[in-house]
Amino acid sequence: MILLRNMGYKNLCSVMTMLMMLAFLIDKVQQLCCKVYQQARKHVGTLRRLFEKIQNRIDIAAWDSWHHLLTFIGDPTSRPPPIGSGYIIA
């Protein structure tokens, strides 16, 4: 709530709009430039399924980096899952 007190409720809509635009920009840059993201997206199929997989993997284990997570989603056999995550690669 400190953020809201400092920014004020008047600017809350503008701040949220800017954060959404920033998230959209980051997503588009990844789609165009990041080969690991593109491989994960291709392996999974739909964008919705990719985000479901990301959410699921984050809930189950701690990952070293986004690169590690997306590599595991794109090609699970190329890099092992985090230690203690309980993943079994068949």
N, C-alpha and C positions, 0 to 999 in steps of 0.2 A: 504494500500500500504506500510505501514511501515514494515509489516512482509516480504513483497517481497524485500524491500531494504535491510533488515538485512540478510535474507537468500540468496538472490541473485537469479537471474533467472536460473542460472546453476543447482541449486538443487531443483527447483520447481517440476519437475517430480518425483524425489525421495520422496519428502515430501508428495505429493499427493498420491503416491503409498502406503506409510506407513500409511496414514490416512485411505485409503480404506481398507487396511489389518486389521487395528485396528477395524474399523466398522464391518467387516466381523467376526472377532474374538468375539466381543461383541454379535453379533447376534447369533452365534453358541452356546455361553455359555448360553444365554437366552433360546434357543431352548432346550438345554439339562437339564438345572437346574431350571428354573423359572416356577413354577406351574401355576401362573397367566397368563404368556405369553402363555403357552401351552393350557390353557383353552380358552383364547381369540382366538388363532389360530384355535383350534378345532371348536369353535362356528362359526367363520367366514368362514372357509374353506381354501381358497388359501392364500398364502403369499401376493400376490398382493392386494387382497381385504382387508387384515388386514392393510396394509400400507395405503390404500385409506381411511379406516375408521379412522385410527390414524390421518391422515392429516386433514380429515374433522372435527373431534372432536377438534383438536387443533385450527383450524380456527374459530370455533364457540364459544369456552369457554376456560377459564383458569382453569387448573386442579391443584390440590394440589401436585400430584406426578404422576410418570409413573405407579405406582402400582394402584392408583385410576383410571386412564384412562384405563388401561388394564382390571381391574376388571369390569368396566362399559361396556366395549366392550364384554368381555367374558360372563357376566351374568348381564344385565342391571337392573334386578329387585333386585339384591342383595345389591346394593349400589346406593344411589341417585346421579343424575348428579350435577354438580356445581350450586350454587345458581345464578339465573339470566341468565342461559344458554338457556332457552326456550325449553328444552327437555321435552317431554310428554311421559311418560312410559305407554303404553297401555297393 
